Amino acid sequence: MEEFSVMKKALIACITGQDGSYLAEYLLSKGYEVYGIIRRTSVFNTARIEHIRNHINLICGDLIDSSNLNRLLEKLPQMKFII
């Protein structure tokens, strides 16, 4: 019988910061599917994650807006949350 493994998923708040970018690299190396929350601004500062940008899923969101966070969490069920 063949076993299927489910890819682990992680949601990282502030993925464009120093800690978030290092965490994203680490989780990718461990086989996680990585989602990152970035703030909506006129200019996206993604310099720290450019080298992994094709391997992560970026989501615009605001950590201060609780209704926005609730919508994000509803869209991403069964996720291991790392904030």
C-alpha positions as CSV (number, residue, x, y, z in Angstrom):
1,M,0.0,0.0,0.0
2,E,1.4,3.4,-1.0
3,E,1.4,6.1,1.6
4,F,0.7,9.7,0.7
5,S,2.1,12.5,2.8
6,V,0.4,15.8,3.2
7,M,2.7,18.8,2.7
8,K,3.0,20.8,5.8
9,K,2.0,24.5,5.5
10,A,3.1,27.5,7.4
11,L,1.8,31.1,7.5
12,I,4.5,33.7,8.4
13,A,3.5,37.2,9.4
14,C,6.0,39.9,8.4
15,I,7.7,37.6,5.9
16,T,9.7,40.4,4.3
17,G,11.5,41.2,7.6
18,Q,14.8,39.7,8.7
19,D,13.3,37.0,11.0
20,G,10.4,36.2,8.6
21,S,12.7,35.8,5.6
22,Y,15.1,33.5,7.5
23,L,12.2,31.4,8.8
24,A,10.7,31.1,5.3
25,E,14.1,29.8,4.0
26,Y,14.3,27.3,6.8
27,L,10.8,26.0,6.4
28,L,11.2,25.7,2.7
29,S,14.3,23.6,3.3
30,K,12.2,21.3,5.6
31,G,9.6,20.8,2.8
32,Y,6.9,23.2,4.0
33,E,4.5,25.1,1.7
34,V,5.1,28.6,2.9
35,Y,2.6,31.5,2.9
36,G,3.6,35.0,3.9
37,I,1.7,38.0,5.0
38,I,2.9,41.3,3.6
39,R,1.4,44.7,4.2
40,R,-0.4,46.6,1.4
41,T,1.8,49.5,0.5
42,S,2.5,51.5,-2.6
43,V,6.0,49.8,-2.8
44,F,6.5,46.2,-1.8
45,N,9.9,45.8,0.0
46,T,10.6,42.2,-1.0
47,A,14.4,42.4,-1.3
48,R,15.0,39.8,1.5
49,I,12.8,37.2,-0.1
50,E,13.5,37.8,-3.8
51,H,15.6,34.6,-4.1
52,I,12.7,32.4,-2.8
53,R,9.8,34.4,-4.1
54,N,8.9,31.8,-6.7
55,H,8.7,29.2,-3.9
56,I,6.4,31.0,-1.5
57,N,2.8,32.3,-1.6
58,L,2.4,36.0,-0.7
59,I,-0.8,37.3,0.8
60,C,-1.6,41.0,1.3
61,G,-2.9,41.6,4.8
62,D,-2.8,43.8,7.8
63,L,-2.1,42.4,11.3
64,I,-4.0,45.3,12.9
65,D,-7.2,44.6,11.1
66,S,-8.8,41.6,12.8
67,S,-11.5,41.2,10.2
68,N,-8.8,40.9,7.5
69,L,-7.0,38.3,9.6
70,N,-10.2,36.3,10.1
71,R,-10.8,36.2,6.4
72,L,-7.2,35.0,5.8
73,L,-7.6,32.2,8.4
74,E,-10.8,31.0,6.9
75,K,-9.2,30.7,3.5
76,L,-6.3,28.7,4.8
77,P,-7.6,25.8,6.8
78,Q,-5.5,23.1,8.3
79,M,-2.4,25.3,8.5
80,K,0.3,25.3,11.1
81,F,0.6,28.9,12.1
82,I,3.9,30.4,12.9
83,I,3.8,34.1,13.8
